[in-house]
Amino acid sequence: MNELVSYGLLTSDSFIGLRALLVPAKYKSGRRKGKAAFDMEQAGRWSLIESKKAMSDEERTKKIARILLKRYGVVFRRLADRESFIPPWRDLVRVYRTMEARGEIRGGRFVTTVYGEQFALPEAVAELRSVRRKERTGKLVSISASDPLNLVGILTPGKKVSAIFSNRLLFMDGIPVAVKENKEIRLLPTGRDEELKGKEWELKKALVQREVSPRLRAYLGRVSIEFRYLYKI
C-alpha cells in the first residue's frame, strides 16, 4: 500500500490512513496523555486514482523532474537526494539536459555553495537576481522543520535538522539563524553576530511562535471539533 500511495495510484479521504502507514508503531498507541490512538480501522475510505494507462518509468521521471523545478525553482543533485520516492539523479539529469537543450529551463551556477550541474526555471533566475538586490530588513520567519524549505545542512554549512513537525527553524532575511530541535534551542553561525548581539530572547520567542492566517485558523478549529466528535476524544 505504501508503494501505491507513493506512486499516486491510491488515496484516502483522511490523513489518518497516511499516518497509520508512515508513523512508527510506538507513536500510534495513544498511551501518552492527551494523545489519541489511530490505526488503519480509522483510516476512512481508500480509493484508486483512475488512469487511462499506467505511467511508464520515463514518464514518471519527467513528471517528477518538473515537480522538483516547480517546488524549488533551482534543482541540483544535493537537493534531489533529500527527496524520497524519486528516480536516481542520473535519470533526472538526462531529463533536465533535454529541457535545457529545448530552451525550457536554464543550466548554470545559480547557488555558489553547491558544485555540480544546476538547472533552473527562467522565472526563478529572475527572482534570484531581484532578491540579491533587495535590502536587508531583519524580517524573521519561523517554519516547521518538516517544511520543504528546511535546507539547513544542504545549502548552508553544519548538520541537517531532522524533518520533524515539532522541530522549528528561524530565518532572518532568508538566512537560518536559530533552530529548535527536540527541546533544545540553539543559535546558528551567520556571520552577523554583531547585528544579532543582545537579540537572543527575541530570536527564541520568534522561533517558537507559529503564525496561522485567520482563514486557516478557522478551518483547523472546525476540523479539530469534527475529529473529536467522530472519535469521542
N, C-alpha and C positions, 0 to 999 in steps of 0.2 A: 504493500500500500504506500510506503514511503516513496518508492520509485514512481508510482503512478502520480502522486501529488507533485513530485519534483519535475516531472515531465509535463505537467499541466493537463493531465488527462482525467484527473479526479478532483472534485471539490466538495466542500461541506458547507452547510448553511449556518455554521457557528465556528468560533475559534477553539472550542473545547476539543474537537476532534484533532486539530493540529497539535494542541498542547499534549493530548494523550499520546500522540505519535512521537513528538520531538523531545518532550521534557523527561529527564531521568526519573526512574521509578520512585526515588526517595522523596521527590517533591510532589508526588501525586496522592500521598496517603492522607493528607489533611490533618496530621497529628499536631502540627503546630497551631497554637492558639490563634483563632481568627482566620485560619486558612481552610478553605473548602476542598474536599477531595473531588477528583474528577477522573473519569476513565472513558473508555470507548462507548459505554452504555449511555453516556450523556452527550455523545458527540453529535446528536441531531441526525440529519439526513445526508447521506452521501450520494452523489450522482456523477455519472460520466459526462465529460465535456465532449459533445458530439463533434466529430470532424469528418469531412468528406474522405480523407485518406490520411494514413499515418505519415507523420513528418519524418523525412529521411535525416540521417546524421548531418549531411551537408546543409540542408535547410535549417535544421536546428542550430547549427554553428553560426550561420548567417544571422538568424534571428537574435541569438544571444549577443553576437558582436554588436548589433545595432542597439540592443537594450543597454549594454555597458556604456556605449557612447552617449546615449540619452541620459543615463544616470550620472556620469561623471564629467562629460564634456571632453576630457582627455583620458586616454587609456594607454597603459603600458603594462609590462609583464608583472611587476611587483604589485600593481593594483589588482590585476586579474587573479593573481594567486590567492588573494584573500577571499575570493568568492567560492561558494560551494556549488556543486552540481553544474559545472560549466566545462566545456571541452578544454583540452590542453592548449597552452599558449601557441604552440606550433601550428595548430589548426586555425586559431583566431587570427594570427598574424598574416596568414595567407589571405583571409577574407579582407583584412584591413589594407593589405598591399594592393589588392584588386580594386577596392573602393578608392584608394588614393590615385591609382592609375586612371580611373574614370573621372577624377575630379570631384568626387562626392565628399571627401574628407581631406585633411591636411596631414602631412607627415613632417616631423622635425623634432627639435628640442624645445619643449614648452615648459617643462619642470626641470630646473637646473640641478636639483639634488638627486636626480634619477638618471641612470645610464640605460642604454639600450634604445630600441625603437619606440617612438611615441606617436600616437595618432590622435587627431582632434577634429571636432566639428568646426566648420568655419566661424559660426557664431560664438563658439567657446573661445576661439583665439581672440576675437574682437573684445569679448568680455574680460579676458585676462589682461589685455592691454589697458582697458579702461580702469580696472581695479588697481593696476600698478600706478596709475596717475592720481588716484584718489588720496586725499589727505587722511592721516590717522585721526580718528575721533575718540578712541578709547572705549568704543562700544563693547559691552560684554554680552555674550550669548552663551547660554548653558544648554547642553543637549545630553540625551542618554547615550551611553557608550554603545548601545545596540544600533544606533543610527548609522547609515552608510557613510556619514561624514566623519566617523571615527577613523581617521587615518594617522593617528599618533603611532610612531614607530614604523610607518610606511613612507610618509612624506617628510617626517621630522625625525631627528635622532632620538635615541632612547628606546626603552622596551615598549611593546604594544600594550594597550589597555584591553582587557577581556571584554568582548561584546556582550555584556550582561546588562539587562534593563536597569538594574539598581545602581550600576556604576555611572558616573557622570563626568562630563568634560566641560571645561570653561574656555571660551575663546575671547581674545581681545583683538579686534581688528583682523579677525580671521586666523590669529596665531594662538595655539593652545598654551594656556598659562597656568592651569591648575587641573587636578584630577582627583576624583573621589572614587577609590577602588576598595570594595568591601566597606569597612568603616573608617578607612584611613584617607585623609585629605593631604595632598602634597602639592607644592608649587613646582612648576616646571621651569628649567632654564630657558630664557627667551632672548637674552642679550639686551633686555630693557629693565635691568634690575634697579637702576636709579629711579626710573619712572614709576616702578611698582612699589618702591620702598615706602613702608608705612600704610600700604593698602591691603595688607593680608586679610584683615577682617572683612573688608568689602568684597574681596575676591571669594572668600569662603562662603559668604552669605549668598552671593550671586550664583555660586556653583550649585548649591543645593536647591535653589529656587526654581520651580517649574512654572513656566508660562503657558497657559492654555487659553485660547481665544474663547470669548463668551459663547459663541455658537457651538464650538466643540464641547465646552464645559456642560452646556445644557444637554447635549446628546449623550455624553458619558454618564451624566446623572440619571438619565432615563434608562439607559442600558443596565446600569447597576441595580435600579429598582426592579426591572423586569427579571433580571437574573436571580435576585433574592426571592422574588415571588415564585418563580418556577421551581427553584430547588430548595425552598423553605430554609434559607440561610438566616 
